[in-house]
Amino acid sequence: MSKIYDVAIVGGGPAGLSAGLYASRAKMSAIIIEKGKWGGQASTTEELENYPGSVEHPTGPKVTERMKLQAEAFGTECLKDEVIGFDFLEKIKVVKLAKGEIKAKTVIFAAGAQPMLLGAPGEIELRGKGVSYCATCDADFFTELEVVAIGGGDAAVEESIYLTKFAEKVTIVHRRDEFRAAKSIVEKAMQNDKIQVIWNTVVEEIYGDGIVEGIKMKNVQTGEVTDFKTDGVFVFVGTKPITETIKGHVELDAKGYIIADEEMRTSVEGVFAAGDVRVKSLRQVVTACADGAIAAVNAEKYIEKNFEHITLPDAK
């Protein structure tokens, strides 16, 4: 019979790596499965100065690489593979992979979320070079500069207000003639002297020679295309949780995020959620790491309670 891990962790971002570290330090057998880049979204961030302790070369790739090395040093296994499904019907959980399966007493799902892309030319090329999806992460890099925020929902307006703490000017570009955000938030934004709004407009292109220099935008009513100089572009057109594989297995909210309590427990016993993939108010590296640690600690408690007097085959 194949090995049965104490905990199988889906996702190799900060939440998953933190879960692996805490699980391994608690002498649990842990494996992290990641199909893409280790470090998740954090690995695409050029600067990670708001993560406590990341003083020396705090780039996303370097910080998350240190996280991975630390987890592995304590015994966490890291596997490159794609998770394609689950079986939570029995006490031993099954994580189905493209190249096989993993069996475990507990599962921590930490696949993360991804910002929805604008889809404009230049967006991918200039990501991290003036194009950002997180004001909390990157606002201070635009101190006394001028930036564009794209979107019209709560996040777009709230993040634009936050940006005014650093930027000299924030221009919100919205495709409609009114915001979808809550009225109280809109009123606050419209009273801010640093914010201006360009209505009925979409961004056609983001351009710059190695760094954002401006955008081309089109008025959806007149069709007129204009050039707009800016130092940065913040895209707030939505966030999508990566929950396709676990949908139907645990309870999700209307937006597809996993519903989990403060102990990271989902609607299925022995299955935990951590990081950006769960319903929460702040999605940052520091909160993802906290989630991972909490999930691992509670996975250990679950195992102690449910497997204390059970002997399982563990042939490798």
C-alpha positions in Angstrom: 0.0 0.0 0.0 1.3 3.5 -0.8 2.5 5.8 1.9 -0.2 7.6 3.9 1.0 11.1 4.8 -0.2 13.0 7.9 -0.9 16.0 5.8 -1.1 16.7 2.0 -0.9 20.3 1.2 -2.2 21.6 -2.1 -0.4 24.8 -3.2 3.2 25.9 -2.9 2.7 29.6 -2.0 3.3 31.2 1.4 0.3 29.5 3.0 1.3 26.1 1.8 5.0 26.5 2.6 4.1 27.8 6.0 1.8 24.8 6.6 4.6 22.4 5.5 7.1 24.0 7.9 4.7 23.8 10.9 3.6 20.3 10.1 7.2 19.0 9.7 8.4 20.8 12.8 5.5 18.9 14.6 7.0 15.7 13.3 4.2 15.1 10.9 4.9 13.7 7.5 4.0 16.4 5.0 4.0 16.8 1.3 3.3 19.9 -0.8 1.9 19.6 -4.3 2.4 22.5 -6.7 1.9 22.6 -10.4 3.3 26.0 -11.1 5.9 28.3 -9.7 6.9 27.8 -6.1 6.0 30.8 -4.1 2.6 31.5 -5.8 1.7 35.1 -6.5 4.3 36.3 -4.0 7.0 35.0 -6.3 5.9 37.4 -9.0 6.4 40.4 -6.7 9.6 42.4 -7.3 9.6 43.8 -3.7 8.2 42.3 -0.6 9.1 45.0 1.9 5.9 44.7 4.0 6.7 41.1 5.1 8.1 41.2 8.6 11.8 40.4 8.7 12.4 40.5 5.0 15.0 43.2 5.1 17.9 41.8 3.0 16.9 41.5 -0.7 13.2 41.3 0.0 12.1 40.2 -3.5 9.2 37.8 -3.8 11.2 35.1 -5.4 14.0 35.2 -2.8 11.7 35.3 0.2 9.5 32.5 -1.0 12.6 30.4 -2.0 13.8 30.8 1.6 10.4 29.6 2.8 10.6 26.5 0.6 14.2 25.7 1.7 13.2 26.1 5.4 10.2 23.8 5.0 12.3 21.2 3.2 15.1 21.4 5.9 12.6 20.2 8.4 11.4 17.3 6.2 8.6 18.6 4.1 8.4 16.9 0.7 7.8 19.1 -2.3 6.2 17.6 -5.4 5.7 19.1 -8.8 2.4 17.8 -10.2 -1.1 18.9 -11.0 -4.0 18.2 -8.7 -7.0 17.1 -10.7 -9.5 16.0 -8.0 -10.2 14.7 -4.5 -11.9 11.9 -2.7 -13.0 12.9 0.8 -15.5 10.1 1.4 -13.3 7.9 3.6 -11.3 8.7 6.6 -8.1 8.6 4.6 -8.3 11.5 2.0 -7.2 11.0 -1.5 -5.6 13.8 -3.6 -5.8 12.8 -7.3 -2.9 13.9 -9.4 -2.1 14.0 -13.1 0.6 11.4 -12.4 -1.0 9.4 -9.6 -2.5 10.1 -6.2 -1.5 11.0 -2.7 -3.2 9.6 0.4 -3.2 11.5 3.7 -5.0 11.7 7.0 -5.6 15.5 6.4 -5.6 17.9 3.5 -4.7 21.6 3.6 -6.0 23.3 0.5 -3.8 26.4 -0.2 -4.0 26.8 -3.9 -4.5 30.6 -3.6 -6.2 33.1 -5.8 -5.2 35.1 -8.8 -6.1 38.6 -9.9 -8.3 38.8 -13.0 -6.3 40.3 -15.8 -7.3 43.3 -17.8 -6.2 41.6 -21.0 -4.6 44.7 -22.5 -1.3 44.6 -24.5 1.7 45.3 -22.3 0.0 44.2 -19.1 1.9 40.9 -18.7 5.2 42.4 -20.0 5.1 45.2 -17.4 3.7 43.3 -14.5 5.9 44.2 -11.5 7.4 47.0 -13.5 4.7 49.5 -12.9 1.7 47.2 -13.3 0.3 46.0 -10.0 -2.8 44.3 -8.6 -2.3 45.2 -4.9 -2.2 48.7 -3.5 -1.3 47.4 0.0 1.7 45.6 -1.5 3.1 48.3 -3.8 1.6 51.7 -3.0 4.8 53.0 -1.3 6.8 52.5 -4.5 4.7 55.3 -6.1 5.2 57.9 -3.4 4.6 61.4 -4.9 4.0 59.9 -8.4 0.9 59.7 -10.5 -0.9 56.4 -11.0 -4.0 55.0 -12.7 -6.4 52.6 -11.1 -8.7 50.5 -13.3 -12.1 49.3 -12.1 -15.3 50.4 -10.5 -16.1 48.0 -7.7 -15.5 48.2 -3.9 -11.9 47.0 -4.2 -11.0 49.5 -7.0 -12.4 52.5 -5.1 -11.1 51.4 -1.7 -7.6 50.7 -3.1 -7.6 54.0 -4.9 -8.3 55.8 -1.6 -5.4 53.9 0.0 -3.1 54.9 -2.9 -3.7 58.6 -2.2 -1.7 58.1 1.0 1.4 57.7 -1.2 0.7 58.9 -4.8 0.5 62.5 -5.8 -2.5 61.8 -8.0 -4.8 58.8 -8.6 -6.9 58.6 -11.8 -9.6 56.0 -11.7 -10.6 54.7 -15.2 -14.0 53.0 -15.3 -15.8 51.6 -18.2 -19.3 52.7 -16.9 -20.7 56.1 -16.0 -21.1 55.2 -12.3 -19.3 53.0 -9.7 -20.6 49.6 -8.6 -19.0 50.2 -5.2 -20.9 51.0 -2.0 -22.2 54.6 -1.8 -20.3 55.3 1.4 -17.0 54.3 -0.2 -17.8 56.3 -3.4 -18.6 59.4 -1.4 -15.3 59.2 0.4 -13.4 58.8 -2.8 -15.2 61.7 -4.5 -14.3 64.0 -1.6 -10.6 63.2 -2.0 -8.8 65.9 -3.8 -6.1 63.5 -5.1 -8.6 61.4 -7.0 -10.0 62.1 -10.4 -12.3 59.8 -12.4 -12.4 59.2 -16.2 -15.8 57.6 -17.0 -17.0 55.5 -19.9 -13.5 54.5 -20.7 -11.5 51.3 -21.2 -7.7 50.8 -21.3 -6.6 49.6 -24.7 -2.9 49.3 -24.0 -0.3 49.7 -21.3 3.1 50.8 -22.6 6.6 51.6 -21.5 10.2 50.8 -22.2 10.9 48.3 -19.4 8.7 50.3 -17.0 5.2 51.8 -17.2 5.2 55.1 -19.0 1.5 55.5 -20.0 -1.7 54.0 -21.3 -3.9 54.2 -24.3 -7.5 54.5 -23.5 -10.8 54.6 -25.5 -14.0 56.3 -24.7 -16.7 53.6 -25.1 -19.3 56.2 -26.2 -17.3 58.2 -28.7 -14.7 55.7 -29.7 -12.0 58.3 -29.2 -8.6 56.9 -28.3 -6.3 59.1 -26.2 -2.8 58.8 -24.7 -2.4 59.2 -20.9 0.9 59.4 -19.2 1.3 57.7 -15.8 3.9 56.2 -13.6 1.9 53.1 -12.6 -1.2 51.1 -13.3 -3.2 49.3 -10.7 -5.6 46.8 -12.0 -8.7 46.1 -9.8 -11.1 44.2 -12.0 -11.6 41.2 -9.7 -9.9 38.3 -8.1 -10.6 34.6 -8.8 -9.9 31.9 -6.3 -8.3 28.7 -7.6 -11.0 26.3 -6.4 -12.0 24.4 -9.5 -10.6 21.1 -8.4 -12.2 21.3 -4.9 -15.6 22.6 -5.9 -18.3 20.2 -4.9 -16.2 18.7 -2.1 -16.2 21.6 0.4 -18.5 24.5 0.9 -17.7 27.6 -1.1 -19.3 31.1 -1.1 -21.0 32.7 -4.1 -17.6 33.9 -5.5 -16.0 30.5 -5.2 -13.9 31.1 -2.1 -13.7 28.3 0.5 -15.7 29.0 3.7 -13.5 28.1 6.6 -13.5 29.2 10.3 -10.7 30.9 12.2 -9.2 27.5 12.8 -9.0 27.0 9.0 -11.6 24.1 9.2 -13.8 23.6 6.1 -17.1 21.9 5.9 -15.4 18.5 5.7 -13.6 17.1 8.8 -9.9 16.8 8.3 -9.8 19.2 5.3 -8.5 22.7 6.0 -8.1 25.8 3.8 -5.4 28.4 4.1 -4.4 31.6 2.4 -6.0 33.6 -0.4 -8.3 30.8 -1.4 -10.5 31.2 1.7 -13.1 33.9 2.6 -11.1 36.6 4.4 -10.7 40.3 4.7 -7.0 40.7 3.9 -5.0 38.7 1.4 -1.3 39.3 2.1 1.8 37.1 2.4 1.8 37.6 6.2 -1.9 36.5 6.6 -1.3 33.5 4.2 1.6 32.4 6.4 -0.5 32.7 9.5 -3.3 30.7 7.9 -0.9 27.9 7.0 0.5 27.7 10.5 -3.0 27.6 12.0 -4.1 24.9 9.5 -1.1 22.7 10.3 -1.6 23.0 14.1 -5.2 22.1 13.7 -4.4 19.2 11.4 -2.2 17.9 14.1 -5.0 18.1 16.6 -7.4 16.4 14.3 -5.0 13.5 13.8 -4.4 13.1 17.5 -8.1 13.0 18.1 -9.1 10.7 15.2 -6.0 8.5 14.6 -4.5 8.1 18.0 -5.4 4.4 18.4 -5.4 3.4 14.8 -2.5 1.7 13.1 -2.3 2.4 9.3 -0.1 0.7 6.8 2.7 3.0 5.7 4.8 1.1 3.2 7.0 3.5 1.1 
